[in-house]
Amino acid sequence: MNTALAHVGEIFDRLRRGHHLSLEDEPLFSAVAANYEEYATFFAAIKLTLVRHPRDFFYFAPEPGDKVPDGLPRIAVFSYILIDHAANIGRNLEEYIFTQHFLVSQLPHFSLDRYCVLLKQVDIRDIQGLRPTLRQMHRMGWLKFLDGEEFRFLRPFHRMLDKCLELSGPRPWAGNAEPAAGSTS
């Protein structure tokens, strides 16, 4: 490992395990932020692409043919339900997700039958079944537990949020949607 780059061993270890470095990961985040080009060049030499997301966090780009992490379908369903719930209650999505703390026992995931059906498809049957998914999101740097029950989302969760929004098309809950063609306002 290159010893001229501060914390390069620890940064490599975290990123290769799927973690996303953000402001909560000091001093690693600051080391990469201050010397992004040097770290990107170093990792490129070992065939890894270091990505600097526009929302100011870092991760390794997946390689074509990489295996999808086992928990990703559960994370996707978890995220979809959270987004759908925010839309149903008329909340601005980013504000809802990134400005508040959540309690595991108060999540909306079992509040509607259709949510329960989706969760059963990924083998989650109750609140306890959500906990491994939340722990995986924590390991990825997408959320931070404040205690065993309370957590908040971190900037890297934007990767999942952006993908969900991309797949969902127009988003009237985002506060900036235009009327659909042919609709009257």
KELOKE-854415 format. One record per residue (C-alpha): x, z, y negated; residue number from 1. Coordinates in steps of 0.25 Angstrom, whole numbers, m for minus. Layout:
<atoms>
xx X; zz Z; yy Y; nr NUM
...
</atoms>
This chain:
<atoms>
xx 0; zz 0; yy 0; nr 1
xx 4; zz m3; yy m14; nr 2
xx 9; zz 10; yy m20; nr 3
xx 9; zz 4; yy m34; nr 4
xx m6; zz 4; yy m35; nr 5
xx m11; zz 18; yy m36; nr 6
xx m20; zz 23; yy m24; nr 7
xx m20; zz 10; yy m18; nr 8
xx m20; zz 16; yy m4; nr 9
xx m32; zz 24; yy m7; nr 10
xx m39; zz 13; yy m14; nr 11
xx m37; zz 3; yy m2; nr 12
xx m42; zz 13; yy 8; nr 13
xx m55; zz 16; yy 0; nr 14
xx m58; zz 1; yy m3; nr 15
xx m55; zz m4; yy 11; nr 16
xx m65; zz 6; yy 16; nr 17
xx m76; zz 0; yy 7; nr 18
xx m75; zz 10; yy m5; nr 19
xx m77; zz 5; yy m19; nr 20
xx m68; zz 12; yy m29; nr 21
xx m76; zz 16; yy m42; nr 22
xx m74; zz 26; yy m53; nr 23
xx m77; zz 37; yy m43; nr 24
xx m64; zz 34; yy m36; nr 25
xx m53; zz 39; yy m45; nr 26
xx m42; zz 37; yy m46; nr 27
xx m43; zz 25; yy m36; nr 28
xx m53; zz 17; yy m45; nr 29
xx m44; zz 19; yy m58; nr 30
xx m32; zz 14; yy m50; nr 31
xx m39; zz 1; yy m46; nr 32
xx m46; zz m1; yy m59; nr 33
xx m33; zz 0; yy m67; nr 34
xx m26; zz m10; yy m57; nr 35
xx m36; zz m18; yy m51; nr 36
xx m28; zz m31; yy m50; nr 37
xx m17; zz m24; yy m44; nr 38
xx m26; zz m18; yy m33; nr 39
xx m33; zz m31; yy m31; nr 40
xx m20; zz m38; yy m29; nr 41
xx m15; zz m27; yy m19; nr 42
xx m27; zz m28; yy m11; nr 43
xx m28; zz m43; yy m11; nr 44
xx m14; zz m43; yy m4; nr 45
xx m21; zz m36; yy 7; nr 46
xx m33; zz m45; yy 7; nr 47
xx m42; zz m36; yy 0; nr 48
xx m50; zz m39; yy m12; nr 49
xx m52; zz m28; yy m22; nr 50
xx m64; zz m30; yy m30; nr 51
xx m67; zz m24; yy m44; nr 52
xx m82; zz m24; yy m46; nr 53
xx m87; zz m26; yy m60; nr 54
xx m93; zz m12; yy m60; nr 55
xx m79; zz m6; yy m58; nr 56
xx m77; zz m3; yy m44; nr 57
xx m68; zz m8; yy m33; nr 58
xx m69; zz m12; yy m19; nr 59
xx m63; zz m22; yy m8; nr 60
xx m71; zz m35; yy m7; nr 61
xx m76; zz m37; yy 7; nr 62
xx m69; zz m48; yy 15; nr 63
xx m77; zz m59; yy 21; nr 64
xx m81; zz m55; yy 35; nr 65
xx m80; zz m40; yy 32; nr 66
xx m89; zz m32; yy 40; nr 67
xx m101; zz m26; yy 33; nr 68
xx m100; zz m11; yy 32; nr 69
xx m109; zz m4; yy 42; nr 70
xx m117; zz 3; yy 31; nr 71
xx m119; zz m8; yy 22; nr 72
xx m133; zz m12; yy 26; nr 73
xx m137; zz 3; yy 24; nr 74
xx m131; zz 3; yy 11; nr 75
xx m138; zz m10; yy 7; nr 76
xx m152; zz m4; yy 11; nr 77
xx m149; zz 9; yy 4; nr 78
xx m145; zz 1; yy m8; nr 79
xx m157; zz m8; yy m8; nr 80
xx m167; zz 4; yy m6; nr 81
xx m161; zz 11; yy m18; nr 82
xx m162; zz m2; yy m27; nr 83
xx m176; zz m5; yy m22; nr 84
xx m180; zz 10; yy m26; nr 85
xx m174; zz 8; yy m40; nr 86
xx m181; zz m4; yy m42; nr 87
xx m194; zz 2; yy m37; nr 88
xx m193; zz 13; yy m47; nr 89
xx m189; zz 4; yy m58; nr 90
xx m175; zz 9; yy m60; nr 91
xx m164; zz 1; yy m66; nr 92
xx m155; zz 0; yy m53; nr 93
xx m141; zz 3; yy m58; nr 94
xx m146; zz 14; yy m66; nr 95
xx m154; zz 20; yy m54; nr 96
xx m142; zz 19; yy m45; nr 97
xx m130; zz 22; yy m54; nr 98
xx m135; zz 33; yy m63; nr 99
xx m141; zz 43; yy m54; nr 100
xx m138; zz 52; yy m42; nr 101
xx m146; zz 50; yy m29; nr 102
xx m149; zz 61; yy m19; nr 103
xx m149; zz 56; yy m5; nr 104
xx m162; zz 63; yy m1; nr 105
xx m169; zz 56; yy m13; nr 106
xx m165; zz 42; yy m11; nr 107
xx m177; zz 32; yy m10; nr 108
xx m173; zz 26; yy 3; nr 109
xx m184; zz 33; yy 11; nr 110
xx m195; zz 32; yy 1; nr 111
xx m201; zz 19; yy 5; nr 112
xx m204; zz 14; yy 19; nr 113
xx m198; zz 1; yy 16; nr 114
xx m185; zz 8; yy 13; nr 115
xx m185; zz 16; yy 26; nr 116
xx m187; zz 3; yy 33; nr 117
xx m175; zz m3; yy 27; nr 118
xx m167; zz 9; yy 30; nr 119
xx m171; zz 9; yy 44; nr 120
xx m165; zz m5; yy 45; nr 121
xx m151; zz 1; yy 42; nr 122
xx m154; zz 13; yy 51; nr 123
xx m156; zz 23; yy 40; nr 124
xx m168; zz 32; yy 43; nr 125
xx m167; zz 44; yy 33; nr 126
xx m160; zz 50; yy 21; nr 127
xx m149; zz 55; yy 31; nr 128
xx m147; zz 40; yy 36; nr 129
xx m144; zz 36; yy 21; nr 130
xx m132; zz 46; yy 20; nr 131
xx m122; zz 38; yy 28; nr 132
xx m125; zz 26; yy 19; nr 133
xx m123; zz 34; yy 7; nr 134
xx m110; zz 39; yy 12; nr 135
xx m105; zz 25; yy 15; nr 136
xx m109; zz 21; yy 1; nr 137
xx m101; zz 33; yy m4; nr 138
xx m89; zz 29; yy 4; nr 139
xx m90; zz 15; yy m2; nr 140
xx m90; zz 21; yy m16; nr 141
xx m104; zz 17; yy m19; nr 142
xx m110; zz 31; yy m21; nr 143
xx m105; zz 45; yy m23; nr 144
xx m110; zz 58; yy m17; nr 145
xx m112; zz 69; yy m27; nr 146
xx m115; zz 78; yy m16; nr 147
xx m121; zz 76; yy m2; nr 148
xx m135; zz 72; yy m7; nr 149
xx m132; zz 66; yy m21; nr 150
xx m125; zz 53; yy m24; nr 151
xx m123; zz 42; yy m35; nr 152
xx m120; zz 28; yy m34; nr 153
xx m106; zz 23; yy m39; nr 154
xx m103; zz 9; yy m45; nr 155
xx m98; zz 3; yy m32; nr 156
xx m113; zz 3; yy m27; nr 157
xx m115; zz m9; yy m37; nr 158
xx m109; zz m17; yy m25; nr 159
xx m122; zz m14; yy m17; nr 160
xx m131; zz m14; yy m29; nr 161
xx m127; zz m27; yy m34; nr 162
xx m128; zz m33; yy m20; nr 163
xx m142; zz m28; yy m18; nr 164
xx m146; zz m33; yy m32; nr 165
xx m140; zz m47; yy m29; nr 166
xx m148; zz m48; yy m16; nr 167
xx m161; zz m43; yy m23; nr 168
xx m162; zz m54; yy m34; nr 169
xx m169; zz m50; yy m47; nr 170
xx m169; zz m36; yy m50; nr 171
xx m180; zz m31; yy m59; nr 172
xx m175; zz m16; yy m58; nr 173
xx m162; zz m19; yy m65; nr 174
xx m168; zz m20; yy m78; nr 175
xx m163; zz m34; yy m82; nr 176
xx m171; zz m43; yy m73; nr 177
xx m178; zz m55; yy m78; nr 178
xx m192; zz m59; yy m74; nr 179
xx m193; zz m68; yy m62; nr 180
xx m196; zz m82; yy m64; nr 181
xx m210; zz m85; yy m66; nr 182
xx m214; zz m70; yy m68; nr 183
xx m221; zz m65; yy m81; nr 184
xx m216; zz m53; yy m88; nr 185
</atoms>
